[in-house]
């Protein structure tokens, strides 16, 4: 990534930290999240994708039916 201003750099860092702590599974934690969002895992419903950093980081989740 190329950052053209300090604000863009800090925004990129914030987005990465949010993804790393709240959306990325960690093998050292038995594939759990560090700080999970309090949601009940739905077993049915539409699969959605949340993009961060222009699609470089993706988080897939299931919408509640």
mmCIF file as Biopython writes it, N, C-alpha, C and O atoms, coordinates in Angstrom:
data_model
#
loop_
_atom_site.group_PDB
_atom_site.id
_atom_site.type_symbol
_atom_site.label_atom_id
_atom_site.label_alt_id
_atom_site.label_comp_id
_atom_site.label_asym_id
_atom_site.label_entity_id
_atom_site.label_seq_id
_atom_site.pdbx_PDB_ins_code
_atom_site.Cartn_x
_atom_site.Cartn_y
_atom_site.Cartn_z
_atom_site.occupancy
_atom_site.B_iso_or_equiv
_atom_site.auth_seq_id
_atom_site.auth_asym_id
_atom_site.pdbx_PDB_model_num
ATOM 1   N N  . UNK A ? 1  ? 0.842   -1.175  0.000  1.0 0.0 1  A 1 
ATOM 2   C CA . UNK A ? 1  ? 0.000   0.000   0.000  1.0 0.0 1  A 1 
ATOM 3   C C  . UNK A ? 1  ? 0.885   1.235   0.000  1.0 0.0 1  A 1 
ATOM 4   O O  . UNK A ? 1  ? 1.966   1.245   0.588  1.0 0.0 1  A 1 
ATOM 5   N N  . UNK A ? 2  ? 0.419   2.246   -0.652 1.0 0.0 2  A 1 
ATOM 6   C CA . UNK A ? 2  ? 1.117   3.521   -0.681 1.0 0.0 2  A 1 
ATOM 7   C C  . UNK A ? 2  ? 0.226   4.535   0.027  1.0 0.0 2  A 1 
ATOM 8   O O  . UNK A ? 2  ? -0.921  4.745   -0.366 1.0 0.0 2  A 1 
ATOM 9   N N  . UNK A ? 3  ? 0.755   5.156   1.065  1.0 0.0 3  A 1 
ATOM 10  C CA . UNK A ? 3  ? 0.010   6.150   1.831  1.0 0.0 3  A 1 
ATOM 11  C C  . UNK A ? 3  ? 0.500   7.530   1.434  1.0 0.0 3  A 1 
ATOM 12  O O  . UNK A ? 3  ? 1.702   7.793   1.427  1.0 0.0 3  A 1 
ATOM 13  N N  . UNK A ? 4  ? -0.437  8.410   1.102  1.0 0.0 4  A 1 
ATOM 14  C CA . UNK A ? 4  ? -0.084  9.739   0.630  1.0 0.0 4  A 1 
ATOM 15  C C  . UNK A ? 4  ? -0.096  10.786  1.731  1.0 0.0 4  A 1 
ATOM 16  O O  . UNK A ? 4  ? 0.364   11.909  1.522  1.0 0.0 4  A 1 
ATOM 17  N N  . UNK A ? 5  ? -0.608  10.440  2.880  1.0 0.0 5  A 1 
ATOM 18  C CA . UNK A ? 5  ? -0.638  11.388  3.995  1.0 0.0 5  A 1 
ATOM 19  C C  . UNK A ? 5  ? -0.696  10.595  5.297  1.0 0.0 5  A 1 
ATOM 20  O O  . UNK A ? 5  ? -1.064  9.420   5.306  1.0 0.0 5  A 1 
ATOM 21  N N  . UNK A ? 6  ? -0.336  11.242  6.374  1.0 0.0 6  A 1 
ATOM 22  C CA . UNK A ? 6  ? -0.316  10.585  7.674  1.0 0.0 6  A 1 
ATOM 23  C C  . UNK A ? 6  ? -1.706  10.100  8.082  1.0 0.0 6  A 1 
ATOM 24  O O  . UNK A ? 6  ? -1.831  9.043   8.700  1.0 0.0 6  A 1 
ATOM 25  N N  . UNK A ? 7  ? -2.739  10.850  7.747  1.0 0.0 7  A 1 
ATOM 26  C CA . UNK A ? 7  ? -4.113  10.438  8.076  1.0 0.0 7  A 1 
ATOM 27  C C  . UNK A ? 7  ? -4.475  9.104   7.431  1.0 0.0 7  A 1 
ATOM 28  O O  . UNK A ? 7  ? -5.134  8.271   8.054  1.0 0.0 7  A 1 
ATOM 29  N N  . UNK A ? 8  ? -4.049  8.897   6.190  1.0 0.0 8  A 1 
ATOM 30  C CA . UNK A ? 8  ? -4.323  7.638   5.500  1.0 0.0 8  A 1 
ATOM 31  C C  . UNK A ? 8  ? -3.600  6.482   6.180  1.0 0.0 8  A 1 
ATOM 32  O O  . UNK A ? 8  ? -4.149  5.386   6.295  1.0 0.0 8  A 1 
ATOM 33  N N  . UNK A ? 9  ? -2.377  6.720   6.628  1.0 0.0 9  A 1 
ATOM 34  C CA . UNK A ? 9  ? -1.616  5.698   7.340  1.0 0.0 9  A 1 
ATOM 35  C C  . UNK A ? 9  ? -2.321  5.305   8.633  1.0 0.0 9  A 1 
ATOM 36  O O  . UNK A ? 9  ? -2.492  4.116   8.905  1.0 0.0 9  A 1 
ATOM 37  N N  . UNK A ? 10 ? -2.735  6.291   9.435  1.0 0.0 10 A 1 
ATOM 38  C CA . UNK A ? 10 ? -3.399  5.989   10.711 1.0 0.0 10 A 1 
ATOM 39  C C  . UNK A ? 10 ? -4.740  5.296   10.492 1.0 0.0 10 A 1 
ATOM 40  O O  . UNK A ? 10 ? -5.118  4.419   11.268 1.0 0.0 10 A 1 
ATOM 41  N N  . UNK A ? 11 ? -5.454  5.680   9.449  1.0 0.0 11 A 1 
ATOM 42  C CA . UNK A ? 11 ? -6.715  5.001   9.136  1.0 0.0 11 A 1 
ATOM 43  C C  . UNK A ? 11 ? -6.454  3.537   8.763  1.0 0.0 11 A 1 
ATOM 44  O O  . UNK A ? 11 ? -7.190  2.649   9.191  1.0 0.0 11 A 1 
ATOM 45  N N  . UNK A ? 12 ? -5.426  3.289   7.980  1.0 0.0 12 A 1 
ATOM 46  C CA . UNK A ? 12 ? -5.077  1.924   7.619  1.0 0.0 12 A 1 
ATOM 47  C C  . UNK A ? 12 ? -4.698  1.088   8.833  1.0 0.0 12 A 1 
ATOM 48  O O  . UNK A ? 12 ? -5.067  -0.084  8.921  1.0 0.0 12 A 1 
ATOM 49  N N  . UNK A ? 13 ? -3.972  1.676   9.761  1.0 0.0 13 A 1 
ATOM 50  C CA . UNK A ? 13 ? -3.595  0.971   10.993 1.0 0.0 13 A 1 
ATOM 51  C C  . UNK A ? 13 ? -4.826  0.654   11.822 1.0 0.0 13 A 1 
ATOM 52  O O  . UNK A ? 13 ? -4.953  -0.459  12.331 1.0 0.0 13 A 1 
ATOM 53  N N  . UNK A ? 14 ? -5.741  1.614   11.968 1.0 0.0 14 A 1 
ATOM 54  C CA . UNK A ? 14 ? -6.978  1.375   12.731 1.0 0.0 14 A 1 
ATOM 55  C C  . UNK A ? 14 ? -7.809  0.258   12.114 1.0 0.0 14 A 1 
ATOM 56  O O  . UNK A ? 14 ? -8.328  -0.598  12.830 1.0 0.0 14 A 1 
ATOM 57  N N  . UNK A ? 15 ? -7.937  0.260   10.788 1.0 0.0 15 A 1 
ATOM 58  C CA . UNK A ? 15 ? -8.711  -0.774  10.108 1.0 0.0 15 A 1 
ATOM 59  C C  . UNK A ? 15 ? -8.069  -2.147  10.292 1.0 0.0 15 A 1 
ATOM 60  O O  . UNK A ? 15 ? -8.772  -3.132  10.520 1.0 0.0 15 A 1 
ATOM 61  N N  . UNK A ? 16 ? -6.737  -2.222  10.193 1.0 0.0 16 A 1 
ATOM 62  C CA . UNK A ? 16 ? -6.057  -3.498  10.364 1.0 0.0 16 A 1 
ATOM 63  C C  . UNK A ? 16 ? -6.221  -4.014  11.792 1.0 0.0 16 A 1 
ATOM 64  O O  . UNK A ? 16 ? -6.474  -5.202  11.989 1.0 0.0 16 A 1 
ATOM 65  N N  . UNK A ? 17 ? -6.082  -3.150  12.781 1.0 0.0 17 A 1 
ATOM 66  C CA . UNK A ? 17 ? -6.229  -3.570  14.177 1.0 0.0 17 A 1 
ATOM 67  C C  . UNK A ? 17 ? -7.648  -4.064  14.441 1.0 0.0 17 A 1 
ATOM 68  O O  . UNK A ? 17 ? -7.831  -5.068  15.129 1.0 0.0 17 A 1 
ATOM 69  N N  . UNK A ? 18 ? -8.649  -3.378  13.909 1.0 0.0 18 A 1 
ATOM 70  C CA . UNK A ? 18 ? -10.043 -3.810  14.082 1.0 0.0 18 A 1 
ATOM 71  C C  . UNK A ? 18 ? -10.241 -5.200  13.466 1.0 0.0 18 A 1 
ATOM 72  O O  . UNK A ? 18 ? -10.905 -6.053  14.055 1.0 0.0 18 A 1 
ATOM 73  N N  . UNK A ? 19 ? -9.673  -5.421  12.302 1.0 0.0 19 A 1 
ATOM 74  C CA . UNK A ? 19 ? -9.782  -6.727  11.647 1.0 0.0 19 A 1 
ATOM 75  C C  . UNK A ? 19 ? -9.025  -7.791  12.441 1.0 0.0 19 A 1 
ATOM 76  O O  . UNK A ? 19 ? -9.545  -8.885  12.661 1.0 0.0 19 A 1 
ATOM 77  N N  . UNK A ? 20 ? -7.817  -7.483  12.867 1.0 0.0 20 A 1 
ATOM 78  C CA . UNK A ? 20 ? -6.976  -8.447  13.570 1.0 0.0 20 A 1 
ATOM 79  C C  . UNK A ? 20 ? -7.593  -8.895  14.889 1.0 0.0 20 A 1 
ATOM 80  O O  . UNK A ? 20 ? -7.561  -10.081 15.217 1.0 0.0 20 A 1 
ATOM 81  N N  . UNK A ? 21 ? -8.149  -7.963  15.644 1.0 0.0 21 A 1 
ATOM 82  C CA . UNK A ? 21 ? -8.688  -8.296  16.960 1.0 0.0 21 A 1 
ATOM 83  C C  . UNK A ? 21 ? -10.134 -8.791  16.923 1.0 0.0 21 A 1 
ATOM 84  O O  . UNK A ? 21 ? -10.525 -9.572  17.791 1.0 0.0 21 A 1 
ATOM 85  N N  . UNK A ? 22 ? -10.929 -8.370  15.962 1.0 0.0 22 A 1 
ATOM 86  C CA . UNK A ? 22 ? -12.344 -8.689  15.998 1.0 0.0 22 A 1 
ATOM 87  C C  . UNK A ? 22 ? -12.864 -9.597  14.902 1.0 0.0 22 A 1 
ATOM 88  O O  . UNK A ? 22 ? -13.983 -10.099 15.004 1.0 0.0 22 A 1 
ATOM 89  N N  . UNK A ? 23 ? -12.069 -9.824  13.840 1.0 0.0 23 A 1 
ATOM 90  C CA . UNK A ? 23 ? -12.604 -10.571 12.704 1.0 0.0 23 A 1 
ATOM 91  C C  . UNK A ? 23 ? -11.711 -11.720 12.235 1.0 0.0 23 A 1 
ATOM 92  O O  . UNK A ? 23 ? -12.167 -12.584 11.486 1.0 0.0 23 A 1 
ATOM 93  N N  . UNK A ? 24 ? -10.478 -11.744 12.654 1.0 0.0 24 A 1 
ATOM 94  C CA . UNK A ? 24 ? -9.530  -12.754 12.164 1.0 0.0 24 A 1 
ATOM 95  C C  . UNK A ? 24 ? -9.391  -13.882 13.173 1.0 0.0 24 A 1 
ATOM 96  O O  . UNK A ? 24 ? -9.124  -13.637 14.349 1.0 0.0 24 A 1 
ATOM 97  N N  . UNK A ? 25 ? -9.573  -15.126 12.714 1.0 0.0 25 A 1 
ATOM 98  C CA . UNK A ? 25 ? -9.385  -16.286 13.583 1.0 0.0 25 A 1 
ATOM 99  C C  . UNK A ? 25 ? -7.903  -16.471 13.879 1.0 0.0 25 A 1 
ATOM 100 O O  . UNK A ? 25 ? -7.053  -16.223 13.024 1.0 0.0 25 A 1 
ATOM 101 N N  . UNK A ? 26 ? -7.600  -16.910 15.102 1.0 0.0 26 A 1 
ATOM 102 C CA . UNK A ? 26 ? -6.215  -17.097 15.523 1.0 0.0 26 A 1 
ATOM 103 C C  . UNK A ? 26 ? -5.975  -18.556 15.873 1.0 0.0 26 A 1 
ATOM 104 O O  . UNK A ? 26 ? -6.643  -19.107 16.748 1.0 0.0 26 A 1 
ATOM 105 N N  . UNK A ? 27 ? -5.024  -19.182 15.193 1.0 0.0 27 A 1 
ATOM 106 C CA . UNK A ? 27 ? -4.755  -20.595 15.417 1.0 0.0 27 A 1 
ATOM 107 C C  . UNK A ? 27 ? -4.294  -20.867 16.841 1.0 0.0 27 A 1 
ATOM 108 O O  . UNK A ? 27 ? -4.626  -21.914 17.397 1.0 0.0 27 A 1 
ATOM 109 N N  . UNK A ? 28 ? -3.543  -19.964 17.444 1.0 0.0 28 A 1 
ATOM 110 C CA . UNK A ? 28 ? -3.076  -20.149 18.810 1.0 0.0 28 A 1 
ATOM 111 C C  . UNK A ? 28 ? -4.194  -20.119 19.836 1.0 0.0 28 A 1 
ATOM 112 O O  . UNK A ? 28 ? -3.991  -20.518 20.983 1.0 0.0 28 A 1 
ATOM 113 N N  . UNK A ? 29 ? -5.370  -19.651 19.443 1.0 0.0 29 A 1 
ATOM 114 C CA . UNK A ? 29 ? -6.540  -19.590 20.331 1.0 0.0 29 A 1 
ATOM 115 C C  . UNK A ? 29 ? -7.604  -20.580 19.877 1.0 0.0 29 A 1 
ATOM 116 O O  . UNK A ? 29 ? -8.793  -20.349 20.096 1.0 0.0 29 A 1 
ATOM 117 N N  . UNK A ? 30 ? -7.196  -21.674 19.251 1.0 0.0 30 A 1 
ATOM 118 C CA . UNK A ? 30 ? -8.130  -22.678 18.723 1.0 0.0 30 A 1 
ATOM 119 C C  . UNK A ? 30 ? -9.108  -22.078 17.717 1.0 0.0 30 A 1 
ATOM 120 O O  . UNK A ? 30 ? -10.302 -22.379 17.738 1.0 0.0 30 A 1 
ATOM 121 N N  . UNK A ? 31 ? -8.587  -21.228 16.840 1.0 0.0 31 A 1 
ATOM 122 C CA . UNK A ? 31 ? -9.357  -20.557 15.784 1.0 0.0 31 A 1 
ATOM 123 C C  . UNK A ? 31 ? -10.490 -19.683 16.320 1.0 0.0 31 A 1 
ATOM 124 O O  . UNK A ? 31 ? -11.525 -19.538 15.670 1.0 0.0 31 A 1 
ATOM 125 N N  . UNK A ? 32 ? -10.299 -19.114 17.476 1.0 0.0 32 A 1 
ATOM 126 C CA . UNK A ? 32 ? -11.258 -18.155 18.035 1.0 0.0 32 A 1 
ATOM 127 C C  . UNK A ? 32 ? -10.765 -16.741 17.766 1.0 0.0 32 A 1 
ATOM 128 O O  . UNK A ? 32 ? -9.618  -16.528 17.375 1.0 0.0 32 A 1 
ATOM 129 N N  . UNK A ? 33 ? -11.653 -15.786 17.983 1.0 0.0 33 A 1 
ATOM 130 C CA . UNK A ? 33 ? -11.315 -14.381 17.838 1.0 0.0 33 A 1 
ATOM 131 C C  . UNK A ? 33 ? -10.760 -13.846 19.149 1.0 0.0 33 A 1 
ATOM 132 O O  . UNK A ? 33 ? -11.113 -14.340 20.219 1.0 0.0 33 A 1 
ATOM 133 N N  . UNK A ? 34 ? -9.889  -12.835 19.075 1.0 0.0 34 A 1 
ATOM 134 C CA . UNK A ? 34 ? -9.350  -12.218 20.288 1.0 0.0 34 A 1 
ATOM 135 C C  . UNK A ? 34 ? -10.451 -11.465 21.022 1.0 0.0 34 A 1 
ATOM 136 O O  . UNK A ? 34 ? -10.634 -11.647 22.225 1.0 0.0 34 A 1 
ATOM 137 N N  . UNK A ? 35 ? -11.174 -10.630 20.312 1.0 0.0 35 A 1 
ATOM 138 C CA . UNK A ? 35 ? -12.253 -9.834  20.904 1.0 0.0 35 A 1 
ATOM 139 C C  . UNK A ? 35 ? -13.496 -9.981  20.031 1.0 0.0 35 A 1 
ATOM 140 O O  . UNK A ? 35 ? -13.781 -9.105  19.215 1.0 0.0 35 A 1 
ATOM 141 N N  . UNK A ? 36 ? -14.246 -11.082 20.191 1.0 0.0 36 A 1 
ATOM 142 C CA . UNK A ? 36 ? -15.385 -11.311 19.298 1.0 0.0 36 A 1 
ATOM 143 C C  . UNK A ? 36 ? -16.503 -10.289 19.512 1.0 0.0 36 A 1 
ATOM 144 O O  . UNK A ? 36 ? -16.733 -9.808  20.621 1.0 0.0 36 A 1 
ATOM 145 N N  . UNK A ? 37 ? -17.177 -9.979  18.426 1.0 0.0 37 A 1 
ATOM 146 C CA . UNK A ? 37 ? -18.368 -9.135  18.493 1.0 0.0 37 A 1 
ATOM 147 C C  . UNK A ? 37 ? -19.477 -9.993  19.073 1.0 0.0 37 A 1 
ATOM 148 O O  . UNK A ? 37 ? -19.658 -11.137 18.656 1.0 0.0 37 A 1 
ATOM 149 N N  . UNK A ? 38 ? -20.207 -9.465  20.009 1.0 0.0 38 A 1 
ATOM 150 C CA . UNK A ? 38 ? -21.256 -10.240 20.673 1.0 0.0 38 A 1 
ATOM 151 C C  . UNK A ? 38 ? -22.422 -10.468 19.722 1.0 0.0 38 A 1 
ATOM 152 O O  . UNK A ? 38 ? -23.335 -9.648  19.633 1.0 0.0 38 A 1 
ATOM 153 N N  . UNK A ? 39 ? -22.380 -11.589 19.015 1.0 0.0 39 A 1 
ATOM 154 C CA . UNK A ? 39 ? -23.456 -12.003 18.120 1.0 0.0 39 A 1 
ATOM 155 C C  . UNK A ? 39 ? -23.638 -13.497 18.284 1.0 0.0 39 A 1 
ATOM 156 O O  . UNK A ? 39 ? -22.708 -14.224 18.632 1.0 0.0 39 A 1 
ATOM 157 N N  . UNK A ? 40 ? -24.834 -13.930 18.031 1.0 0.0 40 A 1 
ATOM 158 C CA . UNK A ? 40 ? -25.082 -15.364 18.022 1.0 0.0 40 A 1 
ATOM 159 C C  . UNK A ? 40 ? -24.812 -15.859 16.612 1.0 0.0 40 A 1 
ATOM 160 O O  . UNK A ? 40 ? -25.267 -15.260 15.638 1.0 0.0 40 A 1 
ATOM 161 N N  . UNK A ? 41 ? -24.083 -16.934 16.509 1.0 0.0 41 A 1 
ATOM 162 C CA . UNK A ? 41 ? -23.755 -17.481 15.189 1.0 0.0 41 A 1 
ATOM 163 C C  . UNK A ? 41 ? -25.002 -18.103 14.569 1.0 0.0 41 A 1 
ATOM 164 O O  . UNK A ? 41 ? -25.583 -19.041 15.115 1.0 0.0 41 A 1 
ATOM 165 N N  . UNK A ? 42 ? -25.395 -17.570 13.433 1.0 0.0 42 A 1 
ATOM 166 C CA . UNK A ? 42 ? -26.559 -18.098 12.723 1.0 0.0 42 A 1 
ATOM 167 C C  . UNK A ? 42 ? -26.122 -19.288 11.875 1.0 0.0 42 A 1 
ATOM 168 O O  . UNK A ? 42 ? -25.033 -19.282 11.302 1.0 0.0 42 A 1 
ATOM 169 N N  . UNK A ? 43 ? -26.965 -20.296 11.797 1.0 0.0 43 A 1 
ATOM 170 C CA . UNK A ? 43 ? -26.656 -21.466 10.982 1.0 0.0 43 A 1 
ATOM 171 C C  . UNK A ? 43 ? -27.322 -21.396 9.619  1.0 0.0 43 A 1 
ATOM 172 O O  . UNK A ? 43 ? -26.991 -22.168 8.719  1.0 0.0 43 A 1 
ATOM 173 N N  . UNK A ? 44 ? -28.261 -20.470 9.466  1.0 0.0 44 A 1 
ATOM 174 C CA . UNK A ? 44 ? -28.906 -20.265 8.176  1.0 0.0 44 A 1 
ATOM 175 C C  . UNK A ? 44 ? -28.917 -18.769 7.888  1.0 0.0 44 A 1 
ATOM 176 O O  . UNK A ? 44 ? -28.772 -17.946 8.791  1.0 0.0 44 A 1 
ATOM 177 N N  . UNK A ? 45 ? -29.086 -18.443 6.651  1.0 0.0 45 A 1 
ATOM 178 C CA . UNK A ? 45 ? -29.145 -17.041 6.257  1.0 0.0 45 A 1 
ATOM 179 C C  . UNK A ? 45 ? -28.119 -16.736 5.178  1.0 0.0 45 A 1 
ATOM 180 O O  . UNK A ? 45 ? -27.307 -17.587 4.816  1.0 0.0 45 A 1 
ATOM 181 N N  . UNK A ? 46 ? -28.167 -15.536 4.683  1.0 0.0 46 A 1 
ATOM 182 C CA . UNK A ? 46 ? -27.282 -15.096 3.613  1.0 0.0 46 A 1 
ATOM 183 C C  . UNK A ? 46 ? -25.878 -14.854 4.149  1.0 0.0 46 A 1 
ATOM 184 O O  . UNK A ? 46 ? -25.702 -14.274 5.220  1.0 0.0 46 A 1 
ATOM 185 N N  . UNK A ? 47 ? -24.883 -15.304 3.394  1.0 0.0 47 A 1 
ATOM 186 C CA . UNK A ? 47 ? -23.498 -15.040 3.772  1.0 0.0 47 A 1 
ATOM 187 C C  . UNK A ? 47 ? -23.123 -13.672 3.240  1.0 0.0 47 A 1 
ATOM 188 O O  . UNK A ? 47 ? -23.328 -13.370 2.065  1.0 0.0 47 A 1 
ATOM 189 N N  . UNK A ? 48 ? -22.574 -12.851 4.115  1.0 0.0 48 A 1 
ATOM 190 C CA . UNK A ? 48 ? -22.189 -11.480 3.771  1.0 0.0 48 A 1 
ATOM 191 C C  . UNK A ? 48 ? -20.679 -11.328 3.907  1.0 0.0 48 A 1 
ATOM 192 O O  . UNK A ? 48 ? -20.014 -12.126 4.568  1.0 0.0 48 A 1 
ATOM 193 N N  . UNK A ? 49 ? -20.159 -10.297 3.274  1.0 0.0 49 A 1 
ATOM 194 C CA . UNK A ? 49 ? -18.731 -9.990  3.365  1.0 0.0 49 A 1 
ATOM 195 C C  . UNK A ? 49 ? -18.559 -8.539  3.784  1.0 0.0 49 A 1 
ATOM 196 O O  . UNK A ? 49 ? -19.184 -7.637  3.225  1.0 0.0 49 A 1 
ATOM 197 N N  . UNK A ? 50 ? -17.706 -8.329  4.774  1.0 0.0 50 A 1 
ATOM 198 C CA . UNK A ? 50 ? -17.332 -6.974  5.177  1.0 0.0 50 A 1 
ATOM 199 C C  . UNK A ? 50 ? -15.910 -6.748  4.672  1.0 0.0 50 A 1 
ATOM 200 O O  . UNK A ? 50 ? -15.011 -7.534  4.970  1.0 0.0 50 A 1 
ATOM 201 N N  . UNK A ? 51 ? -15.707 -5.674  3.910  1.0 0.0 51 A 1 
ATOM 202 C CA . UNK A ? 51 ? -14.397 -5.362  3.360  1.0 0.0 51 A 1 
ATOM 203 C C  . UNK A ? 51 ? -13.748 -4.245  4.160  1.0 0.0 51 A 1 
ATOM 204 O O  . UNK A ? 51 ? -14.412 -3.308  4.602  1.0 0.0 51 A 1 
ATOM 205 N N  . UNK A ? 52 ? -12.461 -4.359  4.335  1.0 0.0 52 A 1 
ATOM 206 C CA . UNK A ? 52 ? -11.662 -3.301  4.941  1.0 0.0 52 A 1 
ATOM 207 C C  . UNK A ? 52 ? -10.466 -3.045  4.036  1.0 0.0 52 A 1 
ATOM 208 O O  . UNK A ? 52 ? -10.001 -3.944  3.335  1.0 0.0 52 A 1 
ATOM 209 N N  . UNK A ? 53 ? -9.986  -1.843  4.057  1.0 0.0 53 A 1 
ATOM 210 C CA . UNK A ? 53 ? -8.830  -1.421  3.268  1.0 0.0 53 A 1 
ATOM 211 C C  . UNK A ? 53 ? -9.019  -1.728  1.789  1.0 0.0 53 A 1 
ATOM 212 O O  . UNK A ? 53 ? -8.143  -2.298  1.139  1.0 0.0 53 A 1 
ATOM 213 N N  . UNK A ? 54 ? -10.159 -1.345  1.281  1.0 0.0 54 A 1 
ATOM 214 C CA . UNK A ? 54 ? -10.429 -1.484  -0.147 1.0 0.0 54 A 1 
ATOM 215 C C  . UNK A ? 54 ? -10.523 -2.916  -0.630 1.0 0.0 54 A 1 
ATOM 216 O O  . UNK A ? 54 ? -10.270 -3.186  -1.804 1.0 0.0 54 A 1 
ATOM 217 N N  . UNK A ? 55 ? -10.881 -3.839  0.249  1.0 0.0 55 A 1 
ATOM 218 C CA . UNK A ? 55 ? -11.030 -5.235  -0.126 1.0 0.0 55 A 1 
ATOM 219 C C  . UNK A ? 55 ? -9.798  -6.083  0.155  1.0 0.0 55 A 1 
ATOM 220 O O  . UNK A ? 55 ? -9.802  -7.279  -0.134 1.0 0.0 55 A 1 
ATOM 221 N N  . UNK A ? 56 ? -8.742  -5.491  0.712  1.0 0.0 56 A 1 
ATOM 222 C CA . UNK A ? 56 ? -7.550  -6.279  1.043  1.0 0.0 56 A 1 
ATOM 223 C C  . UNK A ? 56 ? -7.806  -7.198  2.233  1.0 0.0 56 A 1 
ATOM 224 O O  . UNK A ? 56 ? -7.220  -8.277  2.324  1.0 0.0 56 A 1 
ATOM 225 N N  . UNK A ? 57 ? -8.674  -6.776  3.140  1.0 0.0 57 A 1 
ATOM 226 C CA . UNK A ? 57 ? -9.064  -7.588  4.289  1.0 0.0 57 A 1 
ATOM 227 C C  . UNK A ? 57 ? -10.551 -7.866  4.173  1.0 0.0 57 A 1 
ATOM 228 O O  . UNK A ? 57 ? -11.344 -6.939  4.005  1.0 0.0 57 A 1 
ATOM 229 N N  . UNK A ? 58 ? -10.936 -9.124  4.261  1.0 0.0 58 A 1 
ATOM 230 C CA . UNK A ? 58 ? -12.336 -9.505  4.139  1.0 0.0 58 A 1 
ATOM 231 C C  . UNK A ? 58 ? -12.754 -10.319 5.346  1.0 0.0 58 A 1 
ATOM 232 O O  . UNK A ? 58 ? -11.977 -11.107 5.885  1.0 0.0 58 A 1 
ATOM 233 N N  . UNK A ? 59 ? -13.997 -10.116 5.763  1.0 0.0 59 A 1 
ATOM 234 C CA . UNK A ? 59 ? -14.580 -10.864 6.877  1.0 0.0 59 A 1 
ATOM 235 C C  . UNK A ? 59 ? -15.930 -11.364 6.419  1.0 0.0 59 A 1 
ATOM 236 O O  . UNK A ? 59 ? -16.786 -10.573 6.023  1.0 0.0 59 A 1 
ATOM 237 N N  . UNK A ? 60 ? -16.131 -12.673 6.469  1.0 0.0 60 A 1 
ATOM 238 C CA . UNK A ? 60 ? -17.367 -13.284 6.029  1.0 0.0 60 A 1 
ATOM 239 C C  . UNK A ? 60 ? -18.183 -13.676 7.245  1.0 0.0 60 A 1 
ATOM 240 O O  . UNK A ? 60 ? -17.651 -14.222 8.211  1.0 0.0 60 A 1 
ATOM 241 N N  . UNK A ? 61 ? -19.482 -13.393 7.194  1.0 0.0 61 A 1 
ATOM 242 C CA . UNK A ? 61 ? -20.361 -13.734 8.285  1.0 0.0 61 A 1 
ATOM 243 C C  . UNK A ? 61 ? -21.731 -14.062 7.716  1.0 0.0 61 A 1 
ATOM 244 O O  . UNK A ? 61 ? -22.038 -13.740 6.569  1.0 0.0 61 A 1 
ATOM 245 N N  . UNK A ? 62 ? -22.538 -14.702 8.530  1.0 0.0 62 A 1 
ATOM 246 C CA . UNK A ? 62 ? -23.878 -15.096 8.083  1.0 0.0 62 A 1 
ATOM 247 C C  . UNK A ? 62 ? -24.902 -14.159 8.716  1.0 0.0 62 A 1 
ATOM 248 O O  . UNK A ? 62 ? -24.917 -13.962 9.931  1.0 0.0 62 A 1 
ATOM 249 N N  . UNK A ? 63 ? -25.751 -13.590 7.874  1.0 0.0 63 A 1 
ATOM 250 C CA . UNK A ? 63 ? -26.837 -12.737 8.347  1.0 0.0 63 A 1 
ATOM 251 C C  . UNK A ? 63 ? -27.867 -13.559 9.118  1.0 0.0 63 A 1 
ATOM 252 O O  . UNK A ? 63 ? -28.153 -14.700 8.754  1.0 0.0 63 A 1 
ATOM 253 N N  . UNK A ? 64 ? -28.417 -12.989 10.169 1.0 0.0 64 A 1 
ATOM 254 C CA . UNK A ? 64 ? -29.479 -13.681 10.901 1.0 0.0 64 A 1 
ATOM 255 C C  . UNK A ? 64 ? -30.693 -13.788 9.994  1.0 0.0 64 A 1 
ATOM 256 O O  . UNK A ? 64 ? -31.068 -12.823 9.328  1.0 0.0 64 A 1 
ATOM 257 N N  . UNK A ? 65 ? -31.292 -14.943 9.972  1.0 0.0 65 A 1 
ATOM 258 C CA . UNK A ? 65 ? -32.436 -15.184 9.084  1.0 0.0 65 A 1 
ATOM 259 C C  . UNK A ? 65 ? -33.701 -14.590 9.613  1.0 0.0 65 A 1 
ATOM 260 O O  . UNK A ? 65 ? -34.750 -14.708 8.980  1.0 0.0 65 A 1 
#
